[in-house]
């Protein structure tokens, strides 16, 4: 037993042992802090290419992305069913009729294989009309919306050029309170000006918003092509080592509501784009090491609530 509510076990139970794989689709969206609406350059830590698969970046159309992505999922990961995942940039940052055409197209391929739709976005790019659109798919698919919480502190959000506030997140969560669309938030731990006590308080926000079903916990990593990457090269600052981050998770997980499903425990970047911290091991090995420490220390999600 891992001691926490893991996404892989959640999917295995929900889909009766079938292998479920997310196929990432790049809809060609941008972000309001990239196009000048709320700023330029995007979040200072972000380079979209660092977490978008090459298969999505190289295929110009949704049809081609779906074809390549589904075939790879079946061949390489033995996937039985697919979740269509609009991930790069802000995938609700367009008029609702345009979003519908994009989602409809992606869901029109491999219809026998698709069980879910996942849409990554920002809390300031969600409104009642867009939630209603996503709800229109819930009679056929499991639908979730994934929002970047990143930090709960407005000072941090301003310093990373986020272009939105924590109040924007709270407003979006209120809109999703009674929705059929499931909610996921992701966090970034390790901004050098935030203390451990400050980061542990992220759990309070997640716990009080019962509509949050999923979380992605990321550590701050520095990538090529990001503003923070330039800053780090000029003046390196403290980042988590794997042992330090594992120690932090050992304090955070017991504070987290036990029904929350953890989709990720750490962030990932293409190795050729990663500047720091380079923990020198593959994803599976990192996962095994963190799980081993959890087991050795008897870590249990929600045990300190």
N, C-alpha and C positions, 0 to 999 in steps of 0.2 A: 504494500500500500504506500502511495506516495505522500500521503498526509495533506494533500491539497486537491481541489476539485479541478482536474485537468481536462482540457478541451478534447484530447484524444480519447479519453475514457467516456466523456460526454457524448461524442459522436458515435463511438462504438455501441454504447447503450441505446442511443436514440434510433440509430439505423440498423439495429439488430446484427451487429458484427460486420456490416459492409464497410469497405474502405471508402472514405470520403476525402476528396481532394479539391482544394480551391484552385480554380483557373483564373489567373489575373488578367484583367482586360484594361487596356489603356484607352479611355474614351477621348483623349486629346483635350482634357480640361486644363484650366490653369487655376490660380488661387487669387483672391482679392488682395493679398499682400505681395503679389508678383506683378499684377497687371496695372498697378497704379491706383486702383480703387481705394485700397487701404495702405498701400506702400509698394515698395519695389524690392526685389531680391529674395523674397520669400523668408521663411524662418531661417535664422542664422545657422542652424545646425543641419539644414536640409539640402541634399542633392537628390532629387527624385530618382535619378538613374541608379543610385547606390542600392536601392531596395526594389527596383522594378526589374523583373526577369528580362534577359536579353530577348527571349522569344516574343515578349509583348512590345519591346522597344523597336524591334526590327520589322514587325508586321504592320503595314499601314492601315489595314481595315479590321473591323471587328470580326468579320467572317474568317479572315486569315488567322487572327489571334485565337479564335475559338478552335479552329481546325488544328493548329499546331499545339495549342495548350491541352486540348482533350486527348489528342493522340499521345502526347508525351506523358500525361497523367496515367493513361492506361498502360503504356508500354513500360515506363520507368517506375511507376509507383503502384501498379496493379489496382488502380482506382476502379471501384464499382459504380460510384455516383459522383456527381460534380456540383460544386457550389460556384456560381459565377461571381467573381469578386472584382468590382470596379475599385481599384486601389489608388493608382497614382494621382496626386493632386486632389482637387476638391470636386467630387463627383455629383454634387447637387448644385454646382455653381453655373446655372443656366436656366432659361425659362422651362417651366414644367413640361410643356408640350415637346420640347427638344429632349429633355431627359427621358420622357416616355419612349420616344423613338429609339434612343440608344439602348435602353433597358430591353425593350421589346425585341430589338434585333438580336442582341446577345442571347436572349432566352429562346429565340426561334431555332437555334441550331442544337443538334443532339438532344432533342426534347425528351427522349427516353432516359437520358442519363442525368439530367439536371434535377436537383432536389432543393437548391437554395439560391438566393440572391443576397449578396453582401455589398454594401455601398459605403465607401470611405469618404468622409467629408469633414467639415468644420462646423462648430456649433452656431456660428453666425451666418451660415448658409443653409439653414433649415427653417422652414415655416410650415404652417398647417396644410397648405396646398401640396407641398412636396411630401409630407408625411402621408397625406391621403393617397397620393400616387403610389407610394411604396406599399401602403396597406392594400391597394387593389390587387397586389400579387400574392397576398397571403393565403388566398383560397387554393393556390396551386403550388406554392413554394414556401419554404421557411425563409423569412426575410429578416435581415438585421441591418442596422445602421451603425457605423463605426465612427466615433468622433474623437478628435484629439483633445484630450483634457490638458495634456503635457504637464502643466503645473497648476496648482490652485492659487498661486500668488500673482496678482496683477503686475507687480514689479518685475517678476521674472518674465511674464508674457510680453511686457513692453521691451525688456532687454533683449529678447530673442526675436523681436520684430514680428510677433505673432499677428498683430493687427486685430485681435479680439480680446475680450476680457473674460474673467471667470464668471461674471454675471451673464454673459452670453451663453455659457455652458449651462448655467442654472435655468435660464429661460428655455433653452432647447430641451432640457430634461423635463421641464414642466409640460411642454407640448407632447412629449412622448410618454407621459405618466400612465395613461390608460390605453396606449396604442397596442395593436397586434404586432407591430414591428418591434423586434427585440433590440436592445441597446447594448452597445459595446463602447467602452472608453479606453483610450491608451494614455499612458503616462510616460514621462521621461524623468528618471532619477539620476542625480549626479551633477546638476548645474553647480558650479563651484561656489557660488554665493549662498546656496541653500544648505542649512545644517541637517543633520540626521533627524532631529526632532521635527523640523519643518516638513521633511519628506514623509515621515511616518504619519503625519496628519492628513495626507492624501486619502488614507483609508477611511477617515471620518466622512469625507465627502461621498465616497463610493457607498459606504454603509448606509447613509441616511437616504440615498436615492434608490428606492427598492426596484425601480424600473431598470437599473443597470444589471444586466444578466451576465455580461462578459467583460473581462478586462485583458488588456495587453500591457504587461509591465516591461518597460525598456530601460536599459542603462544608456547614459549619454555616450555616444561614440562620435568621433570626429572623422569626417569624410572629405575626400578631394572634391573641389568644386563648390564647397559651401563657404559662407562668410566666416563661420567659426573655424573652418579649416585654415584659412589665412591667418586668423587671429592666433590660433594655436601654434602655428609654425613660427610666428614672430615672437610669441611669449607663451611657452607651454604652461599649462595649468594642471592641477591635480584632477585625475580621473580614477574611477574605480579599478582596482585589480579584481581578478575573478574571486579571490578569497574575500576581499572586502565587500564585494557586491553580494556574495553568498551570505556573508554575515548580516548584511542589511536585510536581505530577503527573509532570513531566519527571524528577524524582529518584525517585519512587515506582515508576513503571511498570517501569523496568529492574530493579528488585529483586523483581518479582512473577513467580512461576513462569509460564513461557510457555504452558502448557496451560490455565491458568485463563481462562475466558471472562468478559470485562468487559461486564456488562449496562448499566452507567451510569458515566459519568465525573464527574457532578455532580448535585446535588439540584435539585429543582424545587418551586415552590409557586405556587398561584394568585396572579396579580399583585395582585389586590385585597386579599390577606391578607399580602403580603410587606412586612416592615418594612425589613430589611437582610440582606445587601448587595444592592442593586438594580443589577445590571450593565447594565440598560437595553437588553437585546436579547433576541430570541426564542431558543428552544431550538436551532433549526437553526443559527442564526448563531453561538451559543456553541460548538456542536459543531464547526462549520467552523473557527472561530478556534483552538480547542485542537488540532484535527487538523493545521492548517497549521503551528503551532509545532512539533509533534512531527516533522513531515516536515522542516522547516527545520533542526532540531537533530539529526536522525537518531536519534530515540528508538526503541528497540526493546525490547519486553517481554522480561524475563528476561535481558537482556544483561549485567547486573552480578552475576548469581548465580555 
